[in-house]
Amino acid sequence: MSFDRLAPHYRWMERVLTGGKLQRCRLAWLGEVRESRNVLVVGEGPGRFLAEAARALPSVRFCCVDASAAMLERARVAWANAGGKPLRAQFVRAELPAWQPPAGAFDLVVTHFFLDCFPPESLAAVVTRLAAAARGDARWLLADFCVPARGAARLRARLVLWAAYSFFRVATRLPARQLATPDACLEAEGFRLMRRRTSDWGLLYSDLWQRGAPASAAGPTSDALAPGLRAASVRPP
C-alpha cells in the first residue's frame, strides 16, 4: 500500500469530492483534548489535522507516523506553515502493524480515516500495536466512514464506499476490500466510547474514546449511534 502517487493531488481531491466534511470530522473533538501532552498521529496524510492541532494545542508534542514519504513531507510542510515549532513534532515513516512505537508514551492517539485501510484480519493487530503506545488513561480520536442499517442512506453509503475502495485499490494497492469497524478492537484494549457524532446521512462519524473509563461513564453523549455502526464489518456492494 502506497499513497505516494496520490500525495500531490490528495488535498484538492478531498476538497472537490467532499468539501469540508472530512475536516469537520477530524476536528469534531479537538477541543476535548487540550490537556494532552504527547500525541501520536497515525496515517495523517497531507497534514490537515496536524496543522489545526499545531494552532489549537501550542504546547503539545506530536509524533506523526505515515507509510508514505510524500505524504509525510506534506504533513511536515503543513505543520511548519501553521506555525508549529520543529522541536514539537517528530515525523516517522513506518508501516503498521510492523512499526513498534514506544510503550506507554502517548496520552492521545489520533487515527483519522486510517483504520478503514485495513482488512478485518489486520485491523486488530494495528489497534493492538497502537494501544501499546498509549498510557493507561489515554484518549483516542478517530473519524471514519460507516454504513447505516437501512433506507436510502444505507444504499448511498454502500455506493460511495464501493467507488472509494475500487479507486484506492487501483491507485494505492489498498489491502482492504471492505469496511471493518474498530469498536470491538478498541474495547478489547480497554478503551470506552465517550463521544460519537455522525454526519452526512450517517456516512461519517467522529469518535472520542477513553482508556480506563468506568463502564458507567462510557457511551456516546452527542448524536445517537449510527444504525449498524457496531457491526463487525460492512461489505461495499
C-alpha positions in Angstrom: 0.0 0.0 0.0 1.5 3.4 -1.0 -0.1 6.8 -1.2 2.9 8.4 -2.7 1.3 8.8 -6.2 -1.7 10.5 -4.7 0.1 12.8 -2.4 0.3 15.8 -4.8 -3.4 15.5 -5.5 -4.9 14.4 -2.2 -5.9 17.8 -0.9 -7.7 19.1 -4.0 -9.3 15.7 -4.4 -10.7 15.8 -0.9 -11.8 19.4 -1.4 -13.6 18.7 -4.7 -15.2 15.4 -3.6 -16.2 16.1 0.0 -15.8 19.8 0.6 -15.1 20.4 4.3 -16.9 17.3 5.6 -13.9 15.2 6.4 -12.0 18.0 8.0 -15.0 18.8 10.2 -15.0 15.1 11.3 -11.3 15.3 12.1 -11.7 18.4 14.3 -15.0 17.4 16.0 -13.5 16.6 19.4 -10.2 18.6 19.2 -11.5 20.9 21.9 -11.9 18.0 24.3 -8.2 17.0 24.3 -6.5 20.3 25.0 -4.8 18.9 28.2 -2.9 16.3 26.1 0.9 16.5 26.2 2.2 13.7 23.9 0.2 12.9 20.8 0.6 10.0 18.3 -1.0 10.9 14.9 -1.0 7.9 12.5 -2.0 7.9 8.8 -2.2 11.7 8.8 -1.8 12.2 5.1 -1.0 15.8 3.9 -1.4 17.3 7.4 -4.8 19.0 7.6 -5.5 17.8 11.1 -1.9 18.4 12.2 -2.0 22.0 11.1 -5.1 22.7 13.1 -3.6 20.9 16.1 -0.5 23.0 15.9 -2.6 26.1 16.5 -5.1 24.6 19.0 -2.5 22.7 21.1 0.5 25.0 21.2 2.4 23.2 24.0 1.8 19.7 22.8 4.4 17.3 21.3 3.4 15.3 18.3 4.7 12.1 16.7 3.3 11.9 13.2 3.6 8.5 11.5 2.8 7.7 7.9 3.9 4.9 5.5 4.1 7.4 2.6 7.2 9.6 2.4 5.5 12.0 0.1 2.5 12.4 2.5 4.8 12.8 5.4 6.7 15.6 3.7 3.4 17.4 3.0 2.4 17.0 6.7 5.8 18.5 7.7 5.2 21.5 5.4 1.6 21.9 6.8 3.0 21.8 10.3 5.6 24.5 9.6 3.1 26.7 7.7 0.7 26.6 10.7 3.5 27.9 13.0 4.4 24.6 14.5 7.8 24.6 16.1 10.2 21.9 14.8 11.1 20.6 18.3 7.4 19.9 19.0 7.0 17.4 16.1 8.6 14.2 15.0 7.9 12.7 11.6 8.3 9.0 11.2 8.0 6.9 8.1 6.7 3.5 9.1 4.1 0.9 8.3 1.6 -0.7 10.6 1.3 -3.2 12.2 5.1 -3.7 11.7 6.1 -0.4 13.4 6.9 -0.7 17.1 6.1 2.6 18.9 7.5 3.4 22.4 5.4 1.7 25.0 3.0 3.9 27.0 4.5 7.1 25.7 1.3 8.9 24.5 -1.8 10.3 26.2 -3.6 10.7 22.9 -3.8 8.6 19.8 -5.3 10.0 16.6 -6.3 7.8 13.6 -8.5 9.8 11.2 -9.6 8.0 8.1 -6.8 5.5 8.5 -8.2 2.3 10.1 -10.5 1.8 7.2 -7.4 1.0 5.1 -7.0 -2.4 6.8 -8.9 -5.7 6.3 -10.6 -7.2 9.3 -7.8 -9.7 9.8 -5.2 -6.9 10.1 -7.2 -4.3 12.0 -6.9 -5.9 15.4 -3.2 -6.1 15.1 -3.0 -2.4 14.1 -5.1 -1.3 17.0 -3.2 -3.5 19.4 0.1 -2.1 18.3 -1.1 1.5 18.7 -2.8 0.7 22.0 0.6 -0.5 23.4 1.9 3.1 22.8 -1.0 4.6 24.8 -1.0 5.3 28.5 -3.4 3.7 30.9 -5.6 6.8 30.8 -5.1 7.8 27.2 -7.7 9.1 24.8 -8.2 8.1 21.2 -9.6 10.3 18.4 -10.8 8.7 15.2 -13.0 9.7 12.3 -14.1 7.4 9.6 -16.9 6.0 7.4 -19.8 3.8 8.3 -22.9 2.3 6.7 -26.4 3.0 8.2 -28.7 0.0 8.7 -31.4 0.8 6.3 -33.0 3.0 3.7 -31.7 5.4 1.2 -28.8 6.4 3.5 -27.6 2.8 3.5 -27.8 2.5 -0.3 -25.9 5.8 -0.7 -23.2 4.8 1.7 -22.7 1.4 0.1 -22.3 3.1 -3.4 -19.9 5.7 -2.1 -17.7 3.1 -0.3 -17.8 0.8 -3.3 -16.5 3.6 -5.5 -13.9 4.7 -2.9 -12.5 1.2 -2.3 -12.4 0.4 -6.0 -10.4 3.6 -6.7 -8.0 3.2 -3.8 -7.3 -0.5 -4.6 -6.1 0.5 -8.0 -4.3 3.8 -7.1 -2.6 2.7 -3.8 -2.9 -1.1 -3.7 -5.1 -0.8 -0.7 -5.3 -4.2 1.1 -8.8 -3.7 2.4 -11.8 -4.8 0.3 -14.4 -4.0 2.9 -15.1 -1.6 5.7 -14.3 -3.0 9.2 -15.3 -1.1 12.3 -12.7 -0.9 15.1 -15.1 -0.7 18.1 -14.5 -4.2 19.4 -10.7 -3.9 18.9 -10.7 -0.7 20.9 -12.8 -2.2 23.7 -10.5 -5.2 23.9 -7.7 -2.8 24.6 -9.5 -1.1 27.5 -11.0 1.9 25.6 -14.5 3.1 26.1 -16.6 5.2 23.8 -17.2 8.7 25.3 -18.4 10.8 22.4 -19.7 10.0 18.9 -21.0 12.4 16.3 -22.5 11.2 13.0 -23.0 13.3 9.8 -23.7 13.2 6.1 -26.6 10.9 6.3 -24.8 8.6 8.6 -21.9 8.1 6.2 -19.3 9.8 8.5 -18.6 9.6 12.2 -16.2 11.1 14.7 -15.3 9.4 18.0 -13.6 10.2 21.3 -12.5 7.1 23.2 -11.1 7.0 26.7 -8.9 4.2 28.2 -9.7 3.2 31.7 -13.1 5.0 31.8 -15.6 3.2 34.1 -18.3 1.4 32.2 -21.0 3.6 33.8 -19.3 6.7 32.2 -19.0 5.2 28.7 -21.4 5.8 25.9 -21.9 8.4 23.2 -23.2 11.7 24.6 -23.6 13.6 21.3 -25.6 12.3 18.3 -27.0 8.8 18.6 -25.1 5.8 17.3 -25.4 5.4 13.6 -27.6 2.4 13.0 -25.4 -0.6 12.1 -22.1 1.1 13.0 -21.1 -1.5 15.5 -21.3 -4.4 13.0 -18.0 -6.2 12.7 -17.7 -5.4 9.1 -19.7 -4.0 6.3 -19.1 -5.0 2.7 -19.5 -2.5 -0.1 -21.8 -3.7 -2.9 
